Amino acid sequence: MSASTQLDPRTMTPEQVAEVAERLEANAYTSVFGSLADWHLLKAVAFHNPDLVEPYLHLLELEVDED
């Protein structure tokens, strides 16, 4: 079981979000499933607490409407 599956996206701290983002940035996973789990976790955090994910939006590849 990966660290991602043990975290609740509703209660993650800024430090925990940063750790997930760092893993995604490094992209040093042993399988695609690890990166996918972290990506889904970061996306779930964005849903529950968008302010925590704002510095890492580029990792989610979300389009930002600037209009």
Summary of the structure (lengths in Angstrom):
residues: 67
radius of gyration: 11.6
end to end distance: 41.6
largest distance: 41.6
contacts: 155
relative contact order: 0.19
helix: 67%
strand: 0%
